[in-house]
Amino acid sequence: MLIEYFPVLLFILIGVAFGFVPMLAGKLVGPSRPDPEKLSPYECGFEAFEDTRMKFDVRYYLVAILFILFDLEIAFLFPWAIVLEEIGMFGFVAMMIFLGILVVGFVYEWKKGALDWE
């Protein structure tokens, strides 16, 4: 009974080995030359000028949500376009309603100024 799970266990062990063996080899074989510049926090090529725990502007999150929204829209549009002939007019109307709701959200974001970055 347990012998049937041996391939799964073997697969897990090989996967863990592929993850840990290179890290362990790098740690053992790689050079360790600490330098204050290498250990300093990196922020876009210049010195950090604020605390790393600072609060982000809400617009950052709005842009992230907009990206997810339009990314999902594209993820729905490609399969829909492929099967459009099979689903007929009902599928077309359903997708137009979906796109209309997205456009209303986009116009709302635009009017609120979420897309204006200062």
Distance bins in CASP14 RR format, pairs under 12 A and 6 or more apart:
PFRMAT RR
TARGET T0000
AUTHOR 0000-0000-0000
RMODE 2
METHOD distances of the structure
MODEL  1
2 8 0 0 0 0 0 1 0 0 0 0 0
2 9 0 0 0 0 1 0 0 0 0 0 0
3 9 0 0 0 0 0 1 0 0 0 0 0
3 10 0 0 0 0 0 1 0 0 0 0 0
5 11 0 0 0 0 0 1 0 0 0 0 0
5 12 0 0 0 0 0 1 0 0 0 0 0
6 12 0 0 0 0 0 1 0 0 0 0 0
6 13 0 0 0 0 0 1 0 0 0 0 0
7 13 0 0 0 0 0 1 0 0 0 0 0
7 14 0 0 0 0 0 1 0 0 0 0 0
8 14 0 0 0 0 0 1 0 0 0 0 0
8 15 0 0 0 0 0 1 0 0 0 0 0
9 15 0 0 0 0 0 1 0 0 0 0 0
9 16 0 0 0 0 0 1 0 0 0 0 0
10 16 0 0 0 0 0 1 0 0 0 0 0
10 17 0 0 0 0 0 1 0 0 0 0 0
11 17 0 0 0 0 0 1 0 0 0 0 0
11 18 0 0 0 0 0 1 0 0 0 0 0
12 18 0 0 0 0 0 1 0 0 0 0 0
12 19 0 0 0 0 0 1 0 0 0 0 0
13 19 0 0 0 0 0 1 0 0 0 0 0
13 20 0 0 0 0 0 1 0 0 0 0 0
13 21 0 0 0 0 0 1 0 0 0 0 0
14 20 0 0 0 0 0 1 0 0 0 0 0
14 21 0 0 0 0 0 1 0 0 0 0 0
15 21 0 0 0 0 1 0 0 0 0 0 0
15 22 0 0 0 0 0 1 0 0 0 0 0
16 22 0 0 0 0 0 1 0 0 0 0 0
16 23 0 0 0 0 0 1 0 0 0 0 0
16 24 0 0 0 0 0 1 0 0 0 0 0
17 23 0 0 0 0 0 1 0 0 0 0 0
17 24 0 0 0 0 1 0 0 0 0 0 0
17 25 0 0 0 0 0 1 0 0 0 0 0
18 24 0 0 0 0 0 1 0 0 0 0 0
18 25 0 0 0 0 0 1 0 0 0 0 0
19 25 0 0 0 0 0 1 0 0 0 0 0
19 26 0 0 0 0 0 1 0 0 0 0 0
20 26 0 0 0 0 0 1 0 0 0 0 0
20 27 0 0 0 0 0 1 0 0 0 0 0
21 27 0 0 0 0 0 1 0 0 0 0 0
21 28 0 0 0 0 0 1 0 0 0 0 0
21 29 0 0 0 0 0 1 0 0 0 0 0
22 28 0 0 0 0 0 1 0 0 0 0 0
22 29 0 0 0 0 0 1 0 0 0 0 0
22 30 0 0 0 0 0 1 0 0 0 0 0
23 29 0 0 0 0 0 1 0 0 0 0 0
23 30 0 0 0 0 0 1 0 0 0 0 0
24 30 0 0 0 0 0 1 0 0 0 0 0
26 32 0 0 0 0 1 0 0 0 0 0 0
31 38 0 0 0 0 0 1 0 0 0 0 0
32 38 0 0 0 0 0 1 0 0 0 0 0
32 39 0 0 0 0 0 1 0 0 0 0 0
33 39 0 0 0 0 0 1 0 0 0 0 0
34 40 0 0 0 0 0 1 0 0 0 0 0
37 45 0 0 0 0 0 1 0 0 0 0 0
37 47 0 0 0 0 0 1 0 0 0 0 0
40 46 0 0 0 0 0 1 0 0 0 0 0
40 47 1 0 0 1 0 0 0 0 0 0 0
40 48 0 0 0 0 1 0 0 0 0 0 0
40 52 0 0 0 0 0 1 0 0 0 0 0
41 47 0 0 0 0 1 0 0 0 0 0 0
41 48 1 0 1 0 0 0 0 0 0 0 0
41 49 0 0 0 0 0 1 0 0 0 0 0
41 50 0 0 0 0 0 1 0 0 0 0 0
41 51 0 0 0 0 0 1 0 0 0 0 0
41 52 1 0 0 1 0 0 0 0 0 0 0
41 53 0 0 0 0 0 1 0 0 0 0 0
42 48 0 0 0 0 1 0 0 0 0 0 0
42 52 0 0 0 0 0 1 0 0 0 0 0
43 49 0 0 0 0 1 0 0 0 0 0 0
43 50 0 0 0 0 1 0 0 0 0 0 0
43 51 0 0 0 0 0 1 0 0 0 0 0
43 52 0 0 0 0 1 0 0 0 0 0 0
43 54 0 0 0 0 0 1 0 0 0 0 0
48 54 0 0 0 0 1 0 0 0 0 0 0
50 56 0 0 0 0 0 1 0 0 0 0 0
54 60 0 0 0 0 0 1 0 0 0 0 0
55 61 0 0 0 0 0 1 0 0 0 0 0
56 62 0 0 0 0 0 1 0 0 0 0 0
56 63 0 0 0 0 0 1 0 0 0 0 0
56 64 0 0 0 0 1 0 0 0 0 0 0
57 63 0 0 0 0 1 0 0 0 0 0 0
57 64 0 0 0 0 0 1 0 0 0 0 0
57 114 0 0 0 0 0 1 0 0 0 0 0
57 117 0 0 0 0 1 0 0 0 0 0 0
57 118 0 0 0 0 1 0 0 0 0 0 0
58 64 0 0 0 0 0 1 0 0 0 0 0
58 65 0 0 0 0 0 1 0 0 0 0 0
58 112 0 0 0 0 0 1 0 0 0 0 0
58 113 0 0 0 0 0 1 0 0 0 0 0
58 114 0 0 0 0 1 0 0 0 0 0 0
59 65 0 0 0 0 0 1 0 0 0 0 0
59 66 0 0 0 0 0 1 0 0 0 0 0
59 109 0 0 0 0 0 1 0 0 0 0 0
59 112 0 0 0 0 0 1 0 0 0 0 0
59 113 0 0 0 0 1 0 0 0 0 0 0
59 114 1 0 0 1 0 0 0 0 0 0 0
59 115 0 0 0 0 1 0 0 0 0 0 0
59 116 0 0 0 0 1 0 0 0 0 0 0
59 117 1 0 0 1 0 0 0 0 0 0 0
59 118 0 0 0 0 1 0 0 0 0 0 0
60 66 0 0 0 0 0 1 0 0 0 0 0
60 67 0 0 0 0 0 1 0 0 0 0 0
60 114 0 0 0 0 0 1 0 0 0 0 0
60 117 0 0 0 0 1 0 0 0 0 0 0
61 67 0 0 0 0 0 1 0 0 0 0 0
61 68 0 0 0 0 0 1 0 0 0 0 0
61 114 0 0 0 0 1 0 0 0 0 0 0
62 68 0 0 0 0 0 1 0 0 0 0 0
62 69 0 0 0 0 0 1 0 0 0 0 0
62 105 0 0 0 0 0 1 0 0 0 0 0
62 106 0 0 0 0 0 1 0 0 0 0 0
62 108 0 0 0 0 0 1 0 0 0 0 0
62 109 1 0 0 1 0 0 0 0 0 0 0
62 110 0 0 0 0 0 1 0 0 0 0 0
62 112 0 0 0 0 1 0 0 0 0 0 0
62 113 0 0 0 0 1 0 0 0 0 0 0
62 114 1 0 1 0 0 0 0 0 0 0 0
62 115 0 0 0 0 1 0 0 0 0 0 0
62 116 0 0 0 0 0 1 0 0 0 0 0
62 117 0 0 0 0 0 1 0 0 0 0 0
63 69 0 0 0 0 0 1 0 0 0 0 0
63 70 0 0 0 0 0 1 0 0 0 0 0
63 109 0 0 0 0 1 0 0 0 0 0 0
63 113 0 0 0 0 0 1 0 0 0 0 0
63 114 1 0 0 1 0 0 0 0 0 0 0
63 115 1 0 0 1 0 0 0 0 0 0 0
63 116 0 0 0 0 0 1 0 0 0 0 0
63 117 1 0 0 1 0 0 0 0 0 0 0
64 70 0 0 0 0 0 1 0 0 0 0 0
64 71 0 0 0 0 0 1 0 0 0 0 0
64 114 0 0 0 0 0 1 0 0 0 0 0
65 71 0 0 0 0 0 1 0 0 0 0 0
65 72 0 0 0 0 0 1 0 0 0 0 0
65 105 0 0 0 0 0 1 0 0 0 0 0
65 106 0 0 0 0 0 1 0 0 0 0 0
65 109 0 0 0 0 1 0 0 0 0 0 0
65 114 0 0 0 0 1 0 0 0 0 0 0
65 115 0 0 0 0 0 1 0 0 0 0 0
66 72 0 0 0 0 0 1 0 0 0 0 0
66 73 0 0 0 0 0 1 0 0 0 0 0
66 102 0 0 0 0 0 1 0 0 0 0 0
66 105 0 0 0 0 1 0 0 0 0 0 0
66 106 1 0 0 1 0 0 0 0 0 0 0
66 108 0 0 0 0 0 1 0 0 0 0 0
66 109 1 0 0 1 0 0 0 0 0 0 0
66 110 0 0 0 0 1 0 0 0 0 0 0
66 112 0 0 0 0 0 1 0 0 0 0 0
66 113 0 0 0 0 0 1 0 0 0 0 0
66 114 1 0 0 1 0 0 0 0 0 0 0
66 115 1 0 0 1 0 0 0 0 0 0 0
66 117 0 0 0 0 0 1 0 0 0 0 0
67 73 0 0 0 0 0 1 0 0 0 0 0
67 74 0 0 0 0 0 1 0 0 0 0 0
67 109 0 0 0 0 0 1 0 0 0 0 0
67 114 0 0 0 0 0 1 0 0 0 0 0
67 115 0 0 0 0 0 1 0 0 0 0 0
68 74 0 0 0 0 0 1 0 0 0 0 0
68 75 0 0 0 0 0 1 0 0 0 0 0
68 102 0 0 0 0 0 1 0 0 0 0 0
69 75 0 0 0 0 0 1 0 0 0 0 0
69 76 0 0 0 0 0 1 0 0 0 0 0
69 98 0 0 0 0 0 1 0 0 0 0 0
69 99 0 0 0 0 0 1 0 0 0 0 0
69 101 0 0 0 0 0 1 0 0 0 0 0
69 102 1 0 0 1 0 0 0 0 0 0 0
69 103 0 0 0 0 0 1 0 0 0 0 0
69 104 0 0 0 0 0 1 0 0 0 0 0
69 105 0 0 0 0 1 0 0 0 0 0 0
69 106 0 0 0 0 1 0 0 0 0 0 0
69 108 0 0 0 0 0 1 0 0 0 0 0
69 109 0 0 0 0 1 0 0 0 0 0 0
69 114 0 0 0 0 0 1 0 0 0 0 0
70 76 0 0 0 0 0 1 0 0 0 0 0
70 77 0 0 0 0 0 1 0 0 0 0 0
70 99 0 0 0 0 0 1 0 0 0 0 0
70 102 1 0 0 1 0 0 0 0 0 0 0
70 103 0 0 0 0 0 1 0 0 0 0 0
70 105 0 0 0 0 0 1 0 0 0 0 0
70 106 0 0 0 0 1 0 0 0 0 0 0
70 109 0 0 0 0 0 1 0 0 0 0 0
70 115 0 0 0 0 0 1 0 0 0 0 0
71 77 0 0 0 0 0 1 0 0 0 0 0
71 78 0 0 0 0 0 1 0 0 0 0 0
71 102 0 0 0 0 0 1 0 0 0 0 0
72 78 0 0 0 0 0 1 0 0 0 0 0
72 98 0 0 0 0 0 1 0 0 0 0 0
72 102 0 0 0 0 1 0 0 0 0 0 0
73 80 0 0 0 0 0 1 0 0 0 0 0
73 95 0 0 0 0 0 1 0 0 0 0 0
73 98 0 0 0 0 1 0 0 0 0 0 0
73 99 1 0 0 1 0 0 0 0 0 0 0
73 100 0 0 0 0 0 1 0 0 0 0 0
73 101 0 0 0 0 0 1 0 0 0 0 0
73 102 1 0 1 0 0 0 0 0 0 0 0
73 103 0 0 0 0 1 0 0 0 0 0 0
73 105 0 0 0 0 0 1 0 0 0 0 0
73 106 0 0 0 0 1 0 0 0 0 0 0
74 80 0 0 0 0 0 1 0 0 0 0 0
74 81 0 0 0 0 0 1 0 0 0 0 0
74 99 0 0 0 0 0 1 0 0 0 0 0
74 102 0 0 0 0 0 1 0 0 0 0 0
75 81 0 0 0 0 0 1 0 0 0 0 0
75 98 0 0 0 0 0 1 0 0 0 0 0
76 82 0 0 0 0 0 1 0 0 0 0 0
76 83 0 0 0 0 0 1 0 0 0 0 0
76 91 0 0 0 0 0 1 0 0 0 0 0
76 94 0 0 0 0 0 1 0 0 0 0 0
76 95 1 0 0 1 0 0 0 0 0 0 0
76 98 1 0 0 1 0 0 0 0 0 0 0
76 99 0 0 0 0 1 0 0 0 0 0 0
76 101 0 0 0 0 0 1 0 0 0 0 0
76 102 0 0 0 0 1 0 0 0 0 0 0
77 83 0 0 0 0 0 1 0 0 0 0 0
77 84 0 0 0 0 0 1 0 0 0 0 0
77 95 1 0 0 1 0 0 0 0 0 0 0
77 96 0 0 0 0 0 1 0 0 0 0 0
77 98 0 0 0 0 1 0 0 0 0 0 0
77 99 0 0 0 0 1 0 0 0 0 0 0
77 102 0 0 0 0 0 1 0 0 0 0 0
78 84 0 0 0 0 0 1 0 0 0 0 0
78 95 0 0 0 0 0 1 0 0 0 0 0
79 86 0 0 0 0 0 1 0 0 0 0 0
79 87 0 0 0 0 0 1 0 0 0 0 0
79 91 0 0 0 0 0 1 0 0 0 0 0
79 95 0 0 0 0 0 1 0 0 0 0 0
80 86 0 0 0 0 0 1 0 0 0 0 0
80 87 1 0 0 1 0 0 0 0 0 0 0
80 88 0 0 0 0 0 1 0 0 0 0 0
80 90 0 0 0 0 0 1 0 0 0 0 0
80 91 1 0 0 1 0 0 0 0 0 0 0
80 92 0 0 0 0 1 0 0 0 0 0 0
80 93 0 0 0 0 0 1 0 0 0 0 0
80 94 0 0 0 0 1 0 0 0 0 0 0
80 95 1 0 1 0 0 0 0 0 0 0 0
80 96 0 0 0 0 0 1 0 0 0 0 0
80 98 0 0 0 0 1 0 0 0 0 0 0
80 99 0 0 0 0 1 0 0 0 0 0 0
81 87 0 0 0 0 0 1 0 0 0 0 0
81 91 0 0 0 0 0 1 0 0 0 0 0
81 92 0 0 0 0 0 1 0 0 0 0 0
81 95 0 0 0 0 1 0 0 0 0 0 0
83 90 0 0 0 0 0 1 0 0 0 0 0
83 91 0 0 0 0 1 0 0 0 0 0 0
83 92 0 0 0 0 0 1 0 0 0 0 0
83 94 0 0 0 0 0 1 0 0 0 0 0
83 95 0 0 0 0 0 1 0 0 0 0 0
84 90 0 0 0 0 0 1 0 0 0 0 0
84 91 1 0 0 1 0 0 0 0 0 0 0
84 92 1 0 0 1 0 0 0 0 0 0 0
84 93 0 0 0 0 0 1 0 0 0 0 0
84 94 0 0 0 0 0 1 0 0 0 0 0
84 95 0 0 0 0 1 0 0 0 0 0 0
84 96 0 0 0 0 0 1 0 0 0 0 0
85 91 0 0 0 0 0 1 0 0 0 0 0
85 92 0 0 0 0 0 1 0 0 0 0 0
86 92 0 0 0 0 0 1 0 0 0 0 0
87 93 0 0 0 0 1 0 0 0 0 0 0
87 94 0 0 0 0 1 0 0 0 0 0 0
87 95 0 0 0 0 1 0 0 0 0 0 0
88 94 0 0 0 0 1 0 0 0 0 0 0
88 95 0 0 0 0 0 1 0 0 0 0 0
89 95 0 0 0 0 0 1 0 0 0 0 0
89 96 0 0 0 0 0 1 0 0 0 0 0
90 96 0 0 0 0 0 1 0 0 0 0 0
90 97 0 0 0 0 0 1 0 0 0 0 0
91 97 0 0 0 0 1 0 0 0 0 0 0
91 98 0 0 0 0 1 0 0 0 0 0 0
91 99 0 0 0 0 0 1 0 0 0 0 0
92 98 0 0 0 0 0 1 0 0 0 0 0
92 99 0 0 0 0 0 1 0 0 0 0 0
93 99 0 0 0 0 0 1 0 0 0 0 0
93 100 0 0 0 0 0 1 0 0 0 0 0
94 100 0 0 0 0 0 1 0 0 0 0 0
94 101 0 0 0 0 0 1 0 0 0 0 0
95 101 0 0 0 0 0 1 0 0 0 0 0
95 102 0 0 0 0 0 1 0 0 0 0 0
96 102 0 0 0 0 0 1 0 0 0 0 0
96 103 0 0 0 0 0 1 0 0 0 0 0
97 103 0 0 0 0 0 1 0 0 0 0 0
97 104 0 0 0 0 0 1 0 0 0 0 0
98 104 0 0 0 0 0 1 0 0 0 0 0
98 105 0 0 0 0 0 1 0 0 0 0 0
99 105 0 0 0 0 0 1 0 0 0 0 0
99 106 0 0 0 0 0 1 0 0 0 0 0
100 106 0 0 0 0 1 0 0 0 0 0 0
100 107 0 0 0 0 1 0 0 0 0 0 0
100 108 0 0 0 0 0 1 0 0 0 0 0
101 107 0 0 0 0 0 1 0 0 0 0 0
101 108 0 0 0 0 0 1 0 0 0 0 0
102 108 0 0 0 0 0 1 0 0 0 0 0
102 109 0 0 0 0 0 1 0 0 0 0 0
103 109 0 0 0 0 0 1 0 0 0 0 0
103 110 0 0 0 0 0 1 0 0 0 0 0
104 110 0 0 0 0 0 1 0 0 0 0 0
104 111 0 0 0 0 0 1 0 0 0 0 0
105 111 0 0 0 0 1 0 0 0 0 0 0
105 112 0 0 0 0 1 0 0 0 0 0 0
105 114 0 0 0 0 0 1 0 0 0 0 0
105 115 0 0 0 0 0 1 0 0 0 0 0
106 112 0 0 0 0 0 1 0 0 0 0 0
106 113 0 0 0 0 0 1 0 0 0 0 0
106 114 0 0 0 0 1 0 0 0 0 0 0
106 115 0 0 0 0 1 0 0 0 0 0 0
107 113 0 0 0 0 0 1 0 0 0 0 0
107 114 0 0 0 0 0 1 0 0 0 0 0
107 115 0 0 0 0 0 1 0 0 0 0 0
108 114 0 0 0 0 1 0 0 0 0 0 0
108 115 0 0 0 0 0 1 0 0 0 0 0
109 115 1 0 0 1 0 0 0 0 0 0 0
109 116 0 0 0 0 0 1 0 0 0 0 0
110 116 0 0 0 0 1 0 0 0 0 0 0
END
